[in-house]
């Protein structure tokens, strides 16, 4: 059974096709959970590198956070979807959720203590 380093509660917010308002709500909910995880992992990376995740995981998490903020900003500004490669904001959110799923499958790698490896992110 895998051990999880972080967890994000999101599945209860997801429906098949979300309205723009619901997308914004889910994105804000995710941001409230992901930003503290990023901050904590960034501090670990700086001050305790032996227990830090790979920099790529941290960078990918930062990208997801940035993209979620962008989605919220675009919805607030009533941006036209034709300017982007998504049909709806729900599709854009789903793209970020796929990135989170990929991040969740990543395993933390401690160089000296392999028995302490954990999966990075559990989406519950």
CORRAJO-V26664 format. One record per backbone hydrogen bond with DSSP energy under -1.0 kcal/mol. CO is the residue of the C=O (numbers start at 1). NH is the residue of the N-H. Records with the same first field share a line. If there is no record, write none. Layout:
CO: NH + NH
This chain:
3: 119
6: 122
8: 124
10: 13
11: 14
19: 23
20: 24
21: 25
22: 26
23: 27
24: 28
25: 29
26: 30
27: 31
28: 32
30: 34
31: 35
34: 38
35: 39
36: 40
37: 41
38: 42
39: 43
40: 44
41: 45
42: 46
43: 47
44: 48
48: 51
54: 58
55: 59
56: 60
57: 61
58: 62
59: 63
60: 64
61: 65
62: 66
63: 67
64: 68
65: 69
66: 70
67: 71
68: 72
69: 73
70: 74
71: 75
72: 76
73: 77
74: 79
75: 78
80: 83
81: 84
88: 92
89: 93
90: 94
91: 95
92: 96
93: 97
94: 98
95: 99
96: 100
97: 101
98: 102
99: 103
100: 104
101: 105
103: 106
106: 120
113: 116
114: 117
118: 108
119: 5
122: 8
